[in-house]
Amino acid sequence: MAAEVLGESGYGLLLVGELADRWGVRQGPVPCKTVWAELDPVAVGWPSGQA
């Protein structure tokens, strides 16, 4: 199943939603959109100082 070109979500955002601690979308001038995400480095197992 292909994601719609102008859809609000797709497989990429599905992954972001599953892996990120927080994420969101900031709308810009059409057709721009910025997706941001925050990950907890401890939760994903990165060594201290590697995040």
ChimeraX attribute file (.defattr): number of C-alpha atoms within 10 A of each C-alpha:
attribute: neighborCount
match mode: 1-to-1
recipient: residues
	/A:1	5
	/A:2	6
	/A:3	11
	/A:4	9
	/A:5	8
	/A:6	8
	/A:7	7
	/A:8	10
	/A:9	11
	/A:10	15
	/A:11	11
	/A:12	9
	/A:13	14
	/A:14	10
	/A:15	10
	/A:16	19
	/A:17	14
	/A:18	9
	/A:19	16
	/A:20	15
	/A:21	12
	/A:22	13
	/A:23	14
	/A:24	14
	/A:25	11
	/A:26	9
	/A:27	11
	/A:28	9
	/A:29	6
	/A:30	6
	/A:31	7
	/A:32	8
	/A:33	12
	/A:34	9
	/A:35	11
	/A:36	12
	/A:37	13
	/A:38	12
	/A:39	14
	/A:40	13
	/A:41	13
	/A:42	10
	/A:43	9
	/A:44	11
	/A:45	10
	/A:46	11
	/A:47	9
	/A:48	8
	/A:49	6
	/A:50	7
	/A:51	11
